[in-house]
C-alpha cells in the first residue's frame, strides 16, 4: 500500500523540525517496514540516509494538488490542516490527524463552513481524547467519531539512564507566553525557591528569528537571579540527559495542549512532572505526578515544592541540616515509565496509527 504523509507549512519534515514533524517521521518509519511511504514536506527537508521512506518537497500549498494527484496514493494522511482535503484527488481515502487545538489549524471562523464541507469525506483522528472531542465539535462531527491515535516519543527517552537530580526546575517547552513562562517565573520569585535554578529552553521553533514575544520572555527570564536560558537541542539523547539532571520538569501551560510530548518525555526518563490541567495534558500526566488547575499560582508553587522535596530532601538542604556533611541520598524513582512506554513508544504508537490508516484506506475504496 502506498501511504502519503503530508506535513504542515511551518517546518520541514526532517530531523530539525519540531515535535509534530518528529512524530510524523517516527510514524513514517514504523509504516515503511510494511508499506511504501512518501512524506511530502514543505520547505527544504535535509536528507537523512537512515530514513526508510521517501521525502518530497513542495514549495507552497498551491502545489499540493499536482503533487498528491501524481503520487496515486492508497491513503493520504494530513495533519492539523483539514482545509487541505480540497487538494487531495477526488475520491481519495483521506485521513486528518490533529495534534493541536483549533487555533493551530489555520482555519478562520469565516472559513469554517467551507472547511467543514471540504473535509466531510475525510476520516479524523487526534492525539488525545480531549482533542478528539474538541475536533469533532469544531468540525461538526458527532461526538466519538474522531479516533484517538497516540503519538510516539523518541526511543532515547525510554533508554536506561540514572536520574541524578540537581536543584533545577526544568521548562524545556518553546519560549512562548502560552507555555506558562510568566506563571513559572512567579514561582521562581518566591523566597523559598531562591536556591533553586529555573531553567528555560531558548527555543523559538518553528520561527527562524526571535519575535518581540520571544525577546520579551528572554529578558524576563534572565532578569531573575535564579532564572537561566539554555540552548535547545534536536538530539534526544542530549535532552534526556538534561531531563535526568533536573529535580522536576514543569509544563505550566496557559492554553490547552493537544497532548504534551514534553510531559511524556520527562516521565519516560523517570523524572517528576508538574503540569496544568488543560487539554490533553491531564491524559499525558500519570500518577504519582501532579496536574494542577490552570491559573492557580499557589497550587503550582506547592506542587513544584513537593516535587523538589521528594527529589532532593529539599527542606533539609534549605535548612542546612547536616552541616558540611554528605548530601542526602538521592531517591530511586521508577515513575510511570511503563505506562508511557506501553502507549507512546514508537512500536505501539506506530501500530495504532497503521491500523487506523488501513481502516481509512479500506473505507475509501
C-alpha positions in Angstrom: 0.0 0.0 0.0 1.2 3.5 -0.8 0.8 5.9 2.1 1.4 9.7 1.7 2.0 11.7 4.8 1.8 15.4 4.4 3.4 17.8 6.9 2.3 21.4 7.6 3.9 24.5 6.1 5.5 25.5 9.4 8.6 23.2 9.4 10.3 20.8 7.0 9.7 17.2 7.9 13.3 16.3 8.8 15.3 15.8 11.9 15.5 19.5 12.5 11.7 20.0 12.6 9.5 20.5 15.6 7.6 18.0 17.7 4.9 17.4 15.2 7.4 16.7 12.5 9.3 14.2 14.6 6.0 12.3 15.3 5.4 12.2 11.6 8.9 10.8 10.9 8.5 8.1 13.6 5.1 7.1 12.2 6.5 7.1 8.7 9.5 4.9 9.8 7.2 2.4 11.5 4.9 2.2 8.4 7.9 1.8 6.0 8.7 -1.7 7.1 5.4 -2.9 5.5 4.3 -0.2 3.1 5.6 2.3 0.6 5.6 5.6 2.4 6.1 9.0 0.9 6.4 12.1 3.1 5.5 15.4 1.5 7.3 18.2 3.2 7.1 22.0 2.9 10.4 23.8 2.8 13.6 22.0 2.0 14.0 18.9 4.1 17.5 17.8 4.9 18.1 14.2 3.5 18.8 11.6 6.1 20.4 8.3 4.9 18.7 6.4 7.7 15.2 7.2 6.5 13.3 4.2 5.2 10.7 6.4 3.5 10.9 8.8 0.6 10.6 12.6 1.1 9.3 15.0 -1.5 9.5 18.8 -1.1 6.7 21.1 -2.1 7.1 24.9 -2.1 3.5 26.1 -1.3 0.1 24.7 -0.6 -0.9 25.6 -4.1 1.4 22.9 -5.4 -0.2 20.1 -3.4 -3.0 19.2 -5.9 -0.5 18.3 -8.6 1.9 16.5 -6.2 -0.7 14.4 -4.4 -2.5 13.5 -7.7 0.7 12.4 -9.3 1.6 10.1 -6.4 -1.6 8.0 -6.8 -1.8 7.1 -3.0 -4.0 4.5 -1.4 -4.4 6.8 1.6 -3.3 10.4 2.3 -2.5 11.4 5.9 -3.0 15.1 6.6 -2.0 16.8 9.9 -3.6 19.9 11.5 -4.8 21.1 8.1 -8.4 19.9 7.5 -8.8 22.5 4.7 -6.1 20.7 2.6 -8.6 17.9 1.9 -9.5 20.1 -1.0 -6.1 19.5 -2.5 -6.5 15.7 -2.5 -7.5 13.8 -5.6 -11.3 13.2 -5.9 -12.4 10.0 -4.3 -9.1 9.5 -2.4 -9.0 8.0 1.0 -8.0 10.9 3.3 -7.2 10.8 7.0 -6.7 14.0 9.0 -4.9 13.9 12.3 -5.0 16.7 14.8 -2.0 17.4 17.1 -3.2 20.8 18.4 -6.4 22.6 19.2 -8.2 24.6 16.5 -6.2 27.8 16.9 -3.3 25.9 15.2 -5.3 24.6 12.2 -5.1 27.8 10.1 -8.9 27.9 9.8 -10.6 31.2 10.5 -14.2 31.4 11.7 -15.2 32.9 8.4 -13.8 29.8 6.5 -15.1 27.2 8.9 -18.2 26.3 7.0 -16.3 25.8 3.8 -13.6 23.6 5.6 -16.4 21.5 7.2 -17.8 20.8 3.7 -14.4 20.2 2.1 -13.3 17.8 4.9 -16.5 15.9 5.2 -15.2 12.8 3.2 -12.1 12.6 5.4 -11.7 10.4 8.5 -10.5 12.2 11.6 -8.1 11.3 14.4 -6.4 13.2 17.2 -3.6 12.6 19.6 -5.7 12.7 22.8 -9.3 12.1 23.9 -9.7 15.8 24.9 -8.5 16.9 21.5 -10.7 14.3 19.7 -13.7 15.7 21.4 -12.8 19.3 20.6 -12.0 18.5 17.0 -15.4 16.7 16.5 -17.2 19.7 17.9 -15.2 22.2 15.8 -15.9 20.4 12.5 -19.5 19.5 13.2 -18.9 15.7 13.6 -20.8 13.5 16.0 -19.2 13.0 19.4 -17.0 9.9 19.4 -16.3 9.8 15.7 -12.7 11.1 16.0 -10.3 8.3 16.6 -7.5 8.6 19.1 -4.1 7.9 17.6 -1.4 8.3 20.3 1.8 9.9 19.1 5.2 8.5 19.9 8.2 9.8 21.7 11.8 9.2 20.6 13.2 5.8 22.0 16.2 7.6 23.5 13.9 8.9 26.3 13.0 5.3 27.2 16.6 4.1 27.2 18.1 3.1 30.6 19.6 6.0 32.5 20.0 7.1 36.1 18.1 10.0 37.5 20.6 12.2 39.2 18.7 15.3 40.2 20.2 18.7 40.9 18.1 21.6 42.4 16.8 22.6 39.0 13.2 23.1 37.7 13.2 22.5 34.0 10.9 24.1 31.4 12.0 22.6 28.0 9.0 23.8 26.1 9.1 26.6 23.5 9.7 30.1 24.9 6.1 31.3 24.5 3.8 33.0 27.0 1.2 30.3 26.4 3.6 27.7 27.7 3.4 29.3 31.1 6.7 31.1 31.3 5.3 34.0 33.4 3.5 31.7 35.7 6.7 29.7 36.4 8.7 32.9 36.9 6.2 33.9 39.6 7.0 30.7 41.4 10.7 31.4 41.0 10.2 34.8 42.7 9.1 33.2 45.9 11.8 33.3 48.7 11.6 29.6 49.4 12.8 28.9 45.8 15.8 31.3 45.9 18.3 28.5 45.9 16.7 26.6 43.0 17.6 27.2 39.4 14.7 27.6 36.9 16.0 26.6 33.5 14.1 27.6 30.3 14.8 26.4 26.8 15.6 29.3 24.5 13.5 27.6 21.9 11.7 29.6 19.2 10.8 26.9 16.7 9.1 26.9 14.2 10.2 30.5 13.6 13.7 31.2 12.4 14.2 34.5 14.2 13.0 35.8 17.6 9.8 37.6 17.7 9.0 40.5 20.1 7.3 38.0 22.4 10.5 35.8 22.5 12.7 38.8 23.1 10.5 39.9 26.0 10.4 36.5 27.6 14.2 36.1 27.2 14.6 39.4 29.1 12.1 38.3 31.8 14.0 35.0 32.4 17.5 36.5 32.7 16.2 39.3 34.9 15.5 36.7 37.6 18.5 35.8 39.8 17.7 32.1 39.6 16.4 32.1 36.0 18.6 30.8 33.2 18.2 30.1 29.5 19.8 27.1 27.8 20.4 26.4 24.2 17.9 23.9 22.9 18.9 20.7 21.1 17.3 18.4 18.5 19.4 15.5 19.9 17.0 13.4 22.1 19.9 11.8 23.9 21.2 15.2 25.0 17.8 16.3 26.0 17.2 13.1 28.0 20.5 13.8 29.9 19.1 17.3 30.8 15.8 15.8 32.0 17.7 13.3 34.2 19.8 16.0 35.8 16.7 18.0 36.8 14.7 17.6 40.0 11.4 18.3 38.3 10.0 19.1 34.8 7.2 21.7 34.7 4.7 22.3 31.9 2.5 25.1 33.4 0.7 25.9 30.1 -1.8 28.7 30.0 -3.6 27.3 26.9 -4.8 23.7 26.1 -2.2 21.3 24.8 -3.1 18.7 22.2 -1.3 16.2 24.4 2.2 17.2 25.6 5.3 15.4 24.3 7.5 17.1 26.9 5.4 15.6 29.7 5.7 12.1 28.1 9.5 12.5 27.6 10.1 13.6 31.2 8.1 10.7 32.6 9.8 8.2 30.3 13.1 9.4 31.8 11.7 8.8 35.3 11.7 12.5 36.2 8.9 14.0 38.4 6.5 16.2 36.5 4.1 19.0 37.2 1.5 20.1 34.6 -1.6 22.2 34.4 -4.9 20.5 33.8 -5.6 21.8 30.3 -6.4 19.9 27.1 -4.6 16.6 26.7 -2.0 17.3 29.4 -4.1 15.6 32.0 -4.1 12.4 29.9 -0.3 12.7 29.5 0.3 13.1 33.3 0.4 9.8 35.1 0.3 9.2 38.9 2.2 10.0 41.1 2.9 13.2 39.1 0.9 16.3 39.7 -1.6 18.1 37.5 -2.8 21.4 39.0 -5.6 23.8 38.0 -4.7 26.4 35.4 -4.1 29.9 36.7 -3.6 28.7 40.3 -0.2 30.1 41.2 -0.4 28.8 44.8 -1.2 25.2 43.6 1.7 25.4 41.1 4.1 26.5 43.8 3.0 23.8 46.2 3.3 21.1 43.6 6.8 22.3 42.5 7.9 22.5 46.1 6.6 19.0 46.9 8.4 17.6 43.8 11.7 19.2 44.9 11.2 17.9 48.4 10.8 14.3 47.1 13.7 14.7 44.7 16.3 16.4 47.0 15.2 16.2 50.6 14.8 19.9 49.9 13.8 21.2 53.4 16.9 19.6 54.9 19.1 21.1 52.2 17.5 24.5 52.6 17.8 24.5 56.4 21.4 23.3 56.2 20.8 20.2 58.3 23.9 18.1 58.5 26.3 20.9 58.0 29.1 20.3 55.5 28.4 16.5 55.6 27.4 14.5 52.5 24.3 15.4 50.6 21.1 13.5 51.3 20.8 10.2 49.4 19.1 10.5 46.1 15.9 8.6 45.9 15.2 5.9 43.4 12.1 6.6 41.3 10.7 4.4 38.5 7.7 6.7 37.9 5.2 5.8 35.2 7.8 4.7 32.6 6.0 1.5 31.8 2.7 3.3 31.3 4.3 5.7 28.9 6.2 3.0 27.0 3.1 0.8 26.6 1.3 3.5 24.6 3.7 6.2 23.4 6.8 4.2 22.4 7.4 4.1 18.7 6.2 0.5 18.4 2.8 0.6 20.0 2.1 4.1 18.7 3.0 3.2 15.1 0.8 0.1 15.3 -2.3 2.1 16.3 -1.6 4.7 13.6 -1.1 1.9 10.9 -4.3 0.1 11.9 -6.3 3.4 11.7 -4.8 4.2 8.2 -5.6 0.8 6.9 -9.2 1.2 8.1 -9.4 4.6 6.3 -7.9 3.1 3.1 -10.4 0.2 3.2 -13.4 2.5 3.6 -12.2 4.9 0.9 -12.2 2.2 -1.8 
